[in-house]
């Protein structure tokens, strides 16, 4: 039997037999140095794998703990897989679906939003708790393609995924005889699932989980009815068009029907833009400024340009102001806990000057708008003067738009706030959701490579910092919005795949970002590509892939 060399922490090297269990390698060599939190997975040459995996190559191996982002993801994924097992066993004739995120959990339903009874919910809770207490081993196996197709043929969403794959080997989870396609690593056993809650919500229920920063407790649930309404609206639309999972989208491409679907998706965007514009027009006698905010890669810039067109149709004359031009002088920029400039902090904006200029404009006087020079770090005045007349309305796009402190001197009656996010309604299959965060991350990887000269390595390296900024500066204020626009397009991931895959493949196993790159590549493998030429030139998606009718 072949011997393998393993590199561990502190440059320790050991020799093990081919096929040795990963968990046993780490345990026998005292690699579990985090006594407070359990190891939930391992990095093998920077690729995340289950602790139950067996080693077949020379490798560097590091434990992944529960109190890390990667560890928390493994924990959440295992929760949803076990929940799918429990629900399919208790209700074999029902279609169980894991849907969108709400607060610290995922919303779940049966049979396209059938109401779940308290009695059935109690059955789920009891059985789920029972199977965690039994500490069932979660095995990761490789099956022949035909074997996997035969075993999963009763689930249409999984059958469709396999139809458009041709891998000779299909990885699966085997949990006490229950089989599912393996998309990501899981915990080694169900007993590690200690913190969770299954709570009734609307016509379904929510499976709740802890954050990586506080893995031993559940944060309080914060409802967001506005986002729930948006999700439900798009889910209903997906149901009408019969496209709610990756397999059905692939089927449209295979049957040459994707062009019509793209036109409908874009028409839905235009319809929502028109509805928001109508809401603004209803308050035209009061409104002076439209504030537009959303997380990274949500399509704020293109949305703002498209909204301006819709407002012109209604008789407005929009004028655009960028918050970026109101950055404070570089030496006055606040710093984060790492000593780096924090350009996403509210204090990085010259709030006093912004409010002064807005009030002057609203009084009908002329104002010279600054231009921020990012090379010098200083604000410049280049003669860009504007004045608001009878039909003018200001559009301001920036991450702090929903925070009232940004425009604290402006009357609420004069402001209309819009929140933008990419809330995809698609799943991979019934019990494997597509995260909104992944959708935005892939958009950003493509955009950064296309227009900013960044490789995927840099984008992934910055993503945690971007996410921290969003949680601090954007998400807490989303309920302040007067309107919400969902910028997701259900056909976009197969389009982005064309441009994202080559960039992601530049990340090699010796890069610490490799685990995330490998996960995204595996995720994108579930989609048949759609050519970029089918994307309309005025689509929000063009902000990321290029050749837009709009100038940026």
TAPE-V729240 format. One record per backbone hydrogen bond with DSSP energy under -0.5 kcal/mol. CO is the residue of the C=O (numbers start at 0). NH is the residue of the N-H. E is the energy in kcal/mol with one decimal. If there is no record, write none. Layout:
BEGIN
co | nh | e
CO | NH | E
CO | NH | E
END
This chain:
BEGIN
co | nh | e
1 | 17 | -1.9
3 | 15 | -2.7
4 | 58 | -1.7
5 | 13 | -2.4
6 | 60 | -2.5
7 | 10 | -0.8
8 | 11 | -1.4
11 | 7 | -3.6
13 | 5 | -3.2
15 | 3 | -3.2
16 | 19 | -1.6
19 | 54 | -2.8
20 | 24 | -1.7
21 | 25 | -2.0
22 | 26 | -2.7
23 | 27 | -2.5
24 | 28 | -0.9
25 | 30 | -2.5
26 | 29 | -1.7
30 | 32 | -1.5
32 | 34 | -1.0
37 | 65 | -2.0
40 | 63 | -2.6
41 | 43 | -0.6
41 | 48 | -2.9
42 | 44 | -0.6
42 | 61 | -1.9
43 | 46 | -1.3
46 | 43 | -2.9
48 | 41 | -2.2
49 | 52 | -1.7
50 | 22 | -2.0
52 | 21 | -2.9
54 | 18 | -3.6
58 | 6 | -2.6
59 | 44 | -2.8
61 | 42 | -3.2
63 | 39 | -3.1
63 | 40 | -1.3
64 | 67 | -1.2
67 | 71 | -2.8
68 | 72 | -1.8
69 | 73 | -1.9
70 | 74 | -2.1
71 | 75 | -2.6
72 | 76 | -2.6
73 | 77 | -2.1
74 | 78 | -2.1
75 | 79 | -2.1
76 | 80 | -2.1
77 | 81 | -2.7
78 | 82 | -2.3
79 | 83 | -2.1
80 | 84 | -2.1
81 | 85 | -2.7
82 | 86 | -2.6
83 | 87 | -2.3
84 | 88 | -1.9
85 | 89 | -2.4
86 | 90 | -2.5
90 | 93 | -1.9
93 | 95 | -0.8
94 | 110 | -2.2
96 | 98 | -0.6
96 | 108 | -2.2
99 | 106 | -2.8
101 | 104 | -0.6
103 | 208 | -2.2
104 | 101 | -2.7
105 | 206 | -2.1
106 | 98 | -3.1
107 | 204 | -2.0
108 | 96 | -2.7
109 | 113 | -2.6
113 | 109 | -0.7
116 | 120 | -2.2
117 | 121 | -2.1
118 | 122 | -1.6
119 | 123 | -2.0
120 | 124 | -2.5
121 | 125 | -2.5
122 | 126 | -2.5
123 | 127 | -2.6
124 | 128 | -2.4
125 | 129 | -2.2
126 | 130 | -2.3
127 | 131 | -1.5
128 | 132 | -2.3
129 | 133 | -1.5
130 | 135 | -0.9
131 | 134 | -1.2
135 | 189 | -2.1
136 | 138 | -0.7
136 | 175 | -0.5
138 | 140 | -0.6
138 | 173 | -2.7
140 | 142 | -0.5
140 | 171 | -3.1
142 | 169 | -3.2
143 | 147 | -2.4
144 | 148 | -2.4
145 | 149 | -2.2
146 | 150 | -2.1
147 | 151 | -2.0
149 | 152 | -0.7
151 | 154 | -1.6
153 | 155 | -0.7
154 | 157 | -0.6
154 | 158 | -2.6
155 | 159 | -2.2
156 | 160 | -1.3
157 | 161 | -2.3
158 | 162 | -1.7
159 | 163 | -1.3
161 | 164 | -1.6
167 | 144 | -1.7
168 | 170 | -0.5
169 | 142 | -2.6
170 | 181 | -2.6
171 | 140 | -2.7
172 | 179 | -1.5
173 | 138 | -2.2
173 | 175 | -0.7
174 | 177 | -1.6
177 | 174 | -2.6
179 | 172 | -2.8
180 | 182 | -0.8
187 | 137 | -2.6
188 | 191 | -1.1
189 | 192 | -1.6
191 | 193 | -1.6
193 | 195 | -0.6
196 | 198 | -0.6
196 | 207 | -3.5
198 | 205 | -3.0
200 | 203 | -2.3
202 | 115 | -1.4
203 | 200 | -2.0
204 | 107 | -3.4
205 | 198 | -2.4
205 | 207 | -0.7
206 | 105 | -1.8
207 | 196 | -1.2
210 | 213 | -0.5
211 | 214 | -0.7
213 | 216 | -1.6
216 | 218 | -0.5
220 | 222 | -0.6
223 | 227 | -2.1
224 | 228 | -2.2
225 | 229 | -1.9
226 | 230 | -2.7
227 | 231 | -2.6
228 | 232 | -2.2
229 | 233 | -2.1
230 | 234 | -2.8
231 | 235 | -2.5
232 | 236 | -1.8
233 | 237 | -2.5
234 | 238 | -2.2
235 | 239 | -2.2
236 | 240 | -2.1
237 | 242 | -2.7
243 | 426 | -1.5
244 | 248 | -1.6
245 | 249 | -2.6
246 | 250 | -1.9
247 | 251 | -1.6
248 | 252 | -1.7
249 | 253 | -2.7
250 | 254 | -2.2
251 | 256 | -3.1
251 | 257 | -0.6
252 | 255 | -1.4
256 | 260 | -1.2
257 | 261 | -2.4
258 | 262 | -2.1
259 | 263 | -1.9
260 | 264 | -2.5
261 | 265 | -2.4
262 | 266 | -2.1
263 | 267 | -2.1
264 | 268 | -1.4
265 | 269 | -2.1
266 | 270 | -2.4
267 | 271 | -2.2
268 | 272 | -2.5
269 | 273 | -2.3
270 | 274 | -2.0
271 | 275 | -2.3
272 | 276 | -2.4
273 | 277 | -2.2
274 | 278 | -1.8
275 | 279 | -2.0
276 | 280 | -2.4
277 | 281 | -1.6
279 | 282 | -1.5
280 | 283 | -1.6
282 | 285 | -1.9
282 | 286 | -2.7
287 | 393 | -2.6
288 | 290 | -0.5
288 | 415 | -1.7
289 | 291 | -0.5
289 | 395 | -3.1
290 | 417 | -3.0
291 | 397 | -2.6
292 | 419 | -2.6
294 | 297 | -1.3
298 | 302 | -2.3
299 | 303 | -2.5
300 | 304 | -1.8
301 | 305 | -2.7
302 | 306 | -3.0
303 | 307 | -1.9
304 | 308 | -1.2
305 | 309 | -1.9
306 | 310 | -2.5
307 | 311 | -1.8
308 | 312 | -1.6
309 | 313 | -0.9
310 | 315 | -2.5
311 | 314 | -1.7
316 | 392 | -1.1
318 | 394 | -2.8
320 | 396 | -1.0
321 | 324 | -1.3
322 | 325 | -2.2
323 | 326 | -1.2
325 | 349 | -3.5
328 | 331 | -2.3
328 | 332 | -0.5
329 | 332 | -1.5
333 | 341 | -3.3
335 | 338 | -2.0
339 | 335 | -2.9
340 | 342 | -1.0
341 | 344 | -1.3
344 | 347 | -1.7
345 | 348 | -1.9
347 | 327 | -2.5
348 | 350 | -1.9
349 | 353 | -2.3
350 | 354 | -2.7
351 | 355 | -2.1
352 | 356 | -2.5
353 | 357 | -2.4
354 | 358 | -2.5
355 | 359 | -2.0
356 | 360 | -2.4
357 | 361 | -2.8
358 | 362 | -1.3
359 | 364 | -2.0
360 | 363 | -2.1
366 | 368 | -0.7
366 | 385 | -2.8
370 | 372 | -0.5
370 | 379 | -2.8
371 | 373 | -0.9
372 | 376 | -2.4
372 | 377 | -1.0
376 | 329 | -2.8
377 | 372 | -2.8
379 | 370 | -3.1
379 | 381 | -0.5
382 | 384 | -1.6
383 | 368 | -3.1
385 | 366 | -2.7
386 | 388 | -0.5
388 | 391 | -1.3
390 | 316 | -3.1
392 | 318 | -2.4
393 | 289 | -3.1
394 | 320 | -2.7
395 | 291 | -2.9
396 | 322 | -1.2
397 | 400 | -1.6
399 | 402 | -1.7
401 | 403 | -0.7
402 | 405 | -2.0
402 | 406 | -0.6
404 | 407 | -0.9
406 | 409 | -1.9
410 | 413 | -1.8
411 | 414 | -1.4
413 | 287 | -2.5
413 | 288 | -2.2
415 | 290 | -2.7
416 | 481 | -2.6
416 | 482 | -1.5
417 | 292 | -2.5
418 | 484 | -2.7
419 | 294 | -0.6
420 | 422 | -1.0
420 | 486 | -2.8
420 | 487 | -0.5
421 | 423 | -1.3
425 | 433 | -0.9
426 | 245 | -1.7
427 | 246 | -0.8
428 | 431 | -1.5
429 | 97 | -2.4
431 | 427 | -2.8
431 | 428 | -1.2
432 | 434 | -0.6
434 | 438 | -1.9
435 | 439 | -2.2
436 | 440 | -2.5
437 | 441 | -2.4
438 | 442 | -1.8
439 | 443 | -2.6
440 | 444 | -2.5
441 | 445 | -2.0
442 | 446 | -2.7
443 | 447 | -3.1
444 | 448 | -1.7
445 | 449 | -2.5
446 | 450 | -3.0
446 | 451 | -0.6
447 | 451 | -1.4
447 | 452 | -0.5
447 | 453 | -2.2
454 | 458 | -1.8
455 | 459 | -2.8
456 | 460 | -1.7
457 | 461 | -1.6
458 | 462 | -1.0
459 | 463 | -0.6
461 | 465 | -2.2
462 | 466 | -2.7
463 | 467 | -2.1
464 | 468 | -2.1
465 | 469 | -2.1
466 | 470 | -2.3
467 | 471 | -1.5
468 | 472 | -3.0
469 | 473 | -2.3
469 | 474 | -2.2
473 | 476 | -1.8
474 | 477 | -1.3
476 | 479 | -1.9
477 | 480 | -1.3
482 | 418 | -2.4
484 | 420 | -1.9
484 | 486 | -0.8
488 | 491 | -2.5
490 | 494 | -0.8
491 | 495 | -3.1
492 | 496 | -2.0
493 | 497 | -0.6
493 | 529 | -1.3
494 | 497 | -0.9
494 | 498 | -0.6
495 | 498 | -0.8
495 | 499 | -2.8
496 | 500 | -2.0
498 | 502 | -0.7
499 | 503 | -2.8
500 | 504 | -2.0
502 | 505 | -1.2
503 | 506 | -1.5
505 | 507 | -0.5
507 | 510 | -2.4
510 | 513 | -1.8
511 | 514 | -0.6
512 | 516 | -2.1
513 | 517 | -3.1
514 | 518 | -1.9
515 | 519 | -2.3
516 | 520 | -2.2
517 | 521 | -2.2
518 | 522 | -2.3
519 | 523 | -2.7
520 | 524 | -1.2
522 | 525 | -1.6
523 | 526 | -1.9
530 | 533 | -1.6
531 | 534 | -1.9
535 | 538 | -1.6
536 | 548 | -2.8
538 | 541 | -1.2
539 | 542 | -1.7
540 | 543 | -1.6
540 | 544 | -1.7
541 | 545 | -2.0
END
